[in-house]
Amino acid sequence: MPETVVIQAPDGNLPAFRFAPHSPNGAGVVVVQEIFGVSPYIMSRCQDLADEGYVVLAPILFDRLPELPVLDPSSPDYLQQGMAASSGLDWETAVRDGAAAVTTLRAEPGVDTVGLLGFCFGGGLAFNVAAVTDTDALVSYYGSALPRLLDLAPQVSAPQLHHWGTEDSFIERPAQATVRAALASSTGPVRWEAYEGAGHAFDNTDVSYFHHETASAAAWPVTLEFLASHLVGDASVG
């Protein structure tokens, strides 16, 4: 089970969930939430990473809201709940919070490298954080804000991995092509993976109409291999 820790950020202290591995591999990962917050699904992915040996930090970004929202994955308006909650966050504050999480994790004894992993809202936010702070790897799942952040691409030097579904109705193929072309100006290597038939948030197991079992099962081992290669130095891990 994770513990709750406090990140010292420029805009005030922020709580985060910290997942400790049984067998540390010397690396850490900051996991950046979807629009639904640090949901049970996000928590499960954090635990998956801890099981691979990573120290994991998941900042609770919704703590910046006047009231912490309670979202119900079983509700028919779950998507609207998440969009309403995430739209209340100040983007620049969230970027500073993400950067503070990276700094906090990098300061931990025994953590030599730190990566960023973001989903949806968090995929774009993690990209922005990677542009303004030092990180060793970036994994973005269908980063919804990426189309408006492309001017930051030259500032991202960390190796990047981007996962997209070909049937993403929020960022359709032409927009994805624009993003992919713009990422070529990044100073670090960029890997792009597309999954036929998958839509937006295809990895989210909390919501049946989002989840694409085949794409999710294919993408996660690629994520683990990428993180191991760039954070641990062993592509066979995971």
N, C-alpha and C positions, 0 to 999 in steps of 0.2 A: 504493500500500500504506500502511496506517496505521502510525503510530509508537506506541510505548508510553510514556506519560507518567505522572507521579505526581500525584495529587490530595492535598492536605493537608486531611484531614478530622478532625473532633473525636475520632474513635475510632482515629486513627492513619492513616498514609499508605495510600492505596489506588491500585493501578494502573488505568489506563484506556487505551483505544484512542483515538487522535486522528486524525481524517481531515481532511486539508487540501485545500481546493478549489483548482483551477487559476485560477479567476476569482472571487475572494471577492466576496460581495454585501453584506458588512457585518453579517451575522447569524450566530448560532451555534445549534446544537441539541444538547441533551443527550438521548441515546437510552437508554432504560431497558429492560433485557433482559426476555425471557420467563422462564418457569421453567427453560428449557433453557440459560440463561446467555447470554453473548455468542456465540451460535452462528453458523455460516456464514450462515444466513438473516439474522440481525440485522446481521452484518457487511455483507451485501449491501445492506441498507436504508441503513446508514450511508454506504456508498459512493454510493448513489443520491442521498442528500442532498448529499454533497460535490460530486457532479457538477452539482448545481443551484446551487452557490456557497456553501454553508454550511460553516462550521467545525463539525465534529461531534466530540463527546466521548461515549464509551460506557464508563461505569465498570464494572469487572469486579467485580461485587458478590460473586460466589462466592469471591473472595479472602479474605473474612472467615471462611470455613469452615476447619476444622482442616486439611482437605486439599482441593485444587481438584479437583472431580469431573470425570471424563471420561465424557461421555454419547455414546451411539451412536444416531444417528437411524435406522439400519437395524434396530435391535433391536426385537422385538415389545413389549418392556416400556419403551420410550423414555419414554412418558408417566409411568410409575411412577418411572423414574430422575429425571426432572425434578421431579416432585412431592416426592420424597425430598430432593433437593438443596435446593430452594427452601425447604422447611419447616425446614431447618436455619439459615436466616438469621434474625437478630433484626430485626424490622420497624423498630423505632425507629432502630436503627443504620443500616439501609438508607435510611431517610428522611434521616438526617443526611448520609449519603454522597451521596445525590442532590442535596441542597441544596448541599453542598460542590462538587459538579461544576458546578452552575449558577454559583456564585461564581467558580470557577476560569475558566470559559469567559467570563464577563462581564468578567474582568480582562484578557483577551487584547487586545493592541493591534489596533484595526481591527474589533473585535466590538462593535457598538452595541446590539444586541438579542439576547435569548436565549429560545429556546423549549424546551419539553419534549415528547418523543414517547415513549410507552410502549406496550408490547404485553403483554396478558394480565396476569401478575403485575406487569409494569412499567407497565401502564396504570393500575392502582390506585395503585401507588407514586408515579407521576408526579403523579397528582391530589393525593396527600398532600403531596408536595414543593411543589406549587404553592400549597398552603394555608399553608405555613410560610415561604416565601421569595418573593422578587420575581422573577417571570418574565413574559414578554411574550406568551406563547401556550402553550396546552396541547392536545396531541392524544393521545387515549387510544383504543387499539384494545381492545375487549372487556375492560375493566378488571375482573378477577375479584374484587378486594377492594372494589370500589366499594359494594356493598350494606351493608358494615359501616363505611363512612367518610362516610356522608351528613351527619353532624353537622358535617363540615368544610366543607360547601358554601358557607355564608356567608363563609368566609375566602378563597375563591378568587375573585380579582378579574380574573385574566387571561381573555381570550377562550378558550373551550373548544370542541373538536370531539370528538365521541364516535362511534365506529364500532361497530355491533353486527350480528350475524347473527340473523335471526329464529328460526333453529332451534338456537340455542346451548343445548346440553344442560347446561351448567354454570351459566349464568345465564339462566333461561327467561323467557318473555315477561312474566309477572306481576312478576318481580323487576326486569326491565328497566323496566317501567312505573313501578315505585316509585322507581327511580334517577332516571328522567327527571323525575318530578314533584319530587323533592327538589332536583334541580339548579337548579330555578327560583329557589331562594333564594340562588344565587350572585350576587355583585355585578357580575360581568361577563357578557357575552353567551354563550349556550350554543347550539351547533349539534348536532343529533342526526341521524345517518344510519343507516338500517337497510337490510339487504340480504336480500331474500327468498331463502329456501332455504339460506342460509349458516349454518354452525355456528361453534363456538368456534375461535379461532386460524385463521380462514379465509385470512389473509394468509401463513401459514407455508408456504413452498415446500419446506422440508426434509421435511415429513411429508405424504405423499399423501392420507391419510385425513382430514387437517385442511383441506388447501388447497382453496379454492373459487375456481376461476380467474376466474369472472365477477365475483364480489364483490371479489376482490383487485384486478382490473384497473379496477373502477369506483372503489374507495376511494382508491387511491394518487393519482390526479390531484386529487381533492378535498383530500387532505392537502397536496399541494404548493401548491394555490391558496390554501388557508387560511394556511399558513405564510408564503407570499409576501405575502399581504395584510396580515398582522399583524406580520411581522418585517422585511420589505423595503419594504412600502408599495406593492407592485405586484402586483395580483391576476393579471396576465397572465403572471408568471414561472412557469415549469413548465407 
